[in-house]
Amino acid sequence: MMNAGGDWDFAGANTQYLTHNFHPFAARFIPQIPSKLIQGYSRIGERILDPFTGCGTTLVECKLNGRDGVGVDVNPLFTLISRVKTTPLSQKELECISSWRDNLVQKAASFYGQSILSDFSSKELTATLPNWKRIDHWFSKTAQKELAAIKSQINTFDNQRSKEFLLTCLSSIIVRVSYQDSETRYAQKIRPVNSFSVFNAFFQKLSGMMERMKSFSKVCSDSKIEVFTSDARRLDFLEDESFHLVVTSPPYMNAYDYHKYHRQRMLWLEIDPLPVRRAEIGGHDTYTKVGADPETYFNDMRASMKEMFRLLKSGRHCFILIGNSVVNGEKIQSQQRLQEIGRDIGFVDVHMVERKVDKSRKSFVCGARLEQEHIVCLKKP
């Protein structure tokens, strides 16, 4: 079974290499963990499942290590990001994106040179501003106009892979150019947004992503990666015993509301946040309420772990990275509960490995910095 004495802390390790850097994602699954598990518990060509794929960390490691990967998430924004991070682009596709970028630079410069910032009426660069509720609370007029202009130009792309690559780039800068305080604080913070600053942020990010994609496309395997927008508790579209390994990190109870902190991104990409909010498990807003019942979280995890058990081949392993939680002022030993649930479902050889969280990493549970995580190790008989 798992080498408990190995290094699972990865203190100071680079967690942002290649496409892992594409998009902000708080409390992300550091890539060294799935990489080590994939190499240790599967063979090249085998199939791996991550039912809480988030920003696609496990899937990127599958692609780099020659394993087929399937990722599932309830949030369409996350499945978009995961798909882009694991889809290599050809030199021709990157050249087309580069030409598109150069064209947009010229249009934006020409537009500002005409000194008609107020109405975005340039024939070269037009855009319809979105009108959802409270947009003025979260975005300056300048940011609204520049984001809308970029999005309108992205929509002219016929190549779907390239278009999704550009949308992911746009999404990655949205919080930075908004009035949202940060990736982990959902409060308004007014800050200056100067003319061309959104364009500059987009162009800078795009250049970095293109270089990283060029490198990724050279070193990644030709393994098959599939990403589905669905619920980890109901995976009936996947066949029984069709996976050789499960590697995942579900949302930690009472840690983070993904739908909330990515809400502005979802709205810009025309994704309805409400269904995601309803389907998301473990949310901070849910478990900070007076009288919140942590059993609802473990019921959700039981349902998802039953699916993991069903989908896993006999004799193969399932690894779940989890952190402890605090609900109603009481510390919840989530890893112990998941071990118990695993045994109830039918997993054997159940144990766990404790790892220290890098102090520089932003991991929070109920507003406090998370210092430890646990890898729950399960085997299907």
Order of alpha helices (4+ residues) and beta strands (2+ residues): alpha-beta-alpha-beta-alpha-alpha-alpha-alpha-alpha-beta-beta-alpha-beta-beta-alpha-alpha-alpha-alpha-alpha-beta-beta-beta-alpha-beta-beta-beta-beta
